[in-house]
Amino acid sequence: MRLLEERIQKDGTVKEGGVLKVDSFLNHQMDIALFNEMGKEWKRLFADVPVTKILTIEASGIGIAAIAAQYFNVPVVFAKKTQSINLDGSVYTAKIQSFTHQRVYDVIVSRKYLSEGDKVLIIDDFLANGNAITGLIEILKEAGAEAVGVGTAIEKGFQGGGDRLREAGVRVESLAIIEDMDAASGSIRFR
């Protein structure tokens, strides 16, 4: 998606350790007009599959998933990273290693919100190593739901998570795939 690539080039900052900082428009401050265009694009890309729910993970995926959901006319379910007192009943859980935060989370989804037979589109802001997506797919399998696809805003192609998911038969549609980036020069090259 050229619009997203241009925005990454303009406002993204490359940091050491394979980190791309896009908090001015994607995952801290949110550009809703850009999110709308991303939602339209995912709807176009996944027009051939039935979607009954969108699944994401807190926190950065919630905004883009919510905007995208209006084009699919389905609810958004998000996996929580912490147990809370208002999360009652039984839950699905998976362990997810976060690239950004360099820690392992137990993510939780209430069994009330995922059902056998659901056709679920996973939406997230980043795809790096693929650990978050793999954990969400595990939760869907446990629920008897089907992951009909994965939509990510930015895929770090050089980290291989998207390629591994595709090789495993998962349909992945990333709106911008970064082939490589260099912190010293600030350069970003797209696939």
Summary of the structure (lengths in Angstrom):
residues: 191
radius of gyration: 15.9
end to end distance: 11.2
largest distance: 50.7
contacts: 623
relative contact order: 0.18
helix: 33%
strand: 35%
